[in-house]
Amino acid sequence: MTEIEIAQQVLSCLHQTETAEPHSAVSSLKGLISYIHGAGTVHSCEVDEARSSTFMAICEYAKALHRGLPADNLRPAAIDAAEKWRALAS
């Protein structure tokens, strides 16, 4: 998969978590780890930083869901990070 395809897959998953039950959303988000870390291609520092920022935002979102904490503002932050990643990868 290309970097853009990976970022798009991450975005799709994040959008799907909006209507998912927290447990299901956490499972989906955990599945993204291999996509994000498996990118493997050397890119610019900006793309690598955007990928890392997306990963951290997803972790914060998943952690809040897992703990039953409010996550309403964390999902949009993760989506914003993933959209920036996708834009830089193109």
C-alpha positions as CSV (number, residue, x, y, z in Angstrom):
1,M,0.0,0.0,0.0
2,T,1.1,3.5,-0.7
3,E,1.4,6.1,2.1
4,I,-1.7,7.9,0.7
5,E,-3.7,4.6,0.7
6,I,-2.7,3.9,4.3
7,A,-3.7,7.4,5.4
8,Q,-7.0,6.9,3.6
9,Q,-7.6,3.6,5.3
10,V,-6.9,5.2,8.7
11,L,-9.3,8.0,7.9
12,S,-12.0,5.6,6.9
13,C,-11.6,3.7,10.1
14,L,-11.8,6.9,12.2
15,H,-15.0,7.9,10.4
16,Q,-16.5,4.5,11.1
17,T,-15.8,4.8,14.8
18,E,-18.3,7.7,15.1
19,T,-21.2,5.3,15.2
20,A,-19.5,2.3,16.7
21,E,-19.8,1.1,20.2
22,P,-16.7,2.0,22.3
23,H,-15.5,-1.6,22.5
24,S,-15.9,-2.2,18.8
25,A,-14.2,1.2,18.0
26,V,-11.2,0.3,20.2
27,S,-10.8,-3.0,18.4
28,S,-10.9,-1.2,15.0
29,L,-8.4,1.4,16.2
30,K,-6.0,-1.2,17.5
31,G,-6.1,-2.7,14.0
32,L,-4.6,0.5,12.6
33,I,-1.4,0.1,14.4
34,S,0.0,-2.3,11.8
35,Y,-1.0,0.1,9.0
36,I,0.7,3.1,10.6
37,H,3.9,1.3,11.7
38,G,4.0,-0.8,8.6
39,A,4.3,2.0,6.2
40,G,8.0,1.3,5.9
41,T,8.8,3.6,3.0
42,V,11.2,6.4,3.6
43,H,9.5,9.8,3.3
44,S,10.2,13.3,4.2
45,C,10.4,14.3,7.9
46,E,7.1,16.1,7.5
47,V,5.3,13.0,6.4
48,D,6.9,10.9,9.1
49,E,6.0,13.5,11.7
50,A,2.4,13.6,10.4
51,R,2.2,9.8,10.6
52,S,3.5,9.9,14.2
53,S,1.1,12.7,15.2
54,T,-1.8,10.6,13.7
55,F,-0.7,7.6,15.7
56,M,-0.5,9.6,19.0
57,A,-4.0,11.1,18.3
58,I,-5.4,7.7,17.7
59,C,-3.8,6.3,20.9
60,E,-5.4,9.1,22.9
61,Y,-8.8,8.5,21.3
62,A,-8.6,4.7,21.9
63,K,-7.4,5.2,25.4
64,A,-10.3,7.4,26.3
65,L,-12.8,5.0,24.7
66,H,-11.2,2.1,26.5
67,R,-11.4,3.8,29.9
68,G,-15.0,5.0,29.3
69,L,-13.9,8.7,29.3
70,P,-15.3,11.4,27.0
71,A,-13.8,11.1,23.6
72,D,-15.9,13.5,21.6
73,N,-13.1,16.0,21.0
74,L,-10.5,13.3,20.5
75,R,-11.9,11.7,17.4
76,P,-12.0,15.0,15.4
77,A,-8.4,15.6,16.5
78,A,-7.3,12.2,15.2
79,I,-9.2,12.8,11.9
80,D,-7.5,16.2,11.5
81,A,-4.1,14.6,12.1
82,A,-4.8,11.9,9.5
83,E,-6.0,14.4,7.0
84,K,-2.8,16.4,7.4
85,W,-0.8,13.2,6.9
86,R,-2.8,12.3,3.8
87,A,-2.2,15.8,2.4
88,L,1.5,15.7,3.0
89,A,1.8,12.2,1.5
90,S,0.3,13.2,-1.8
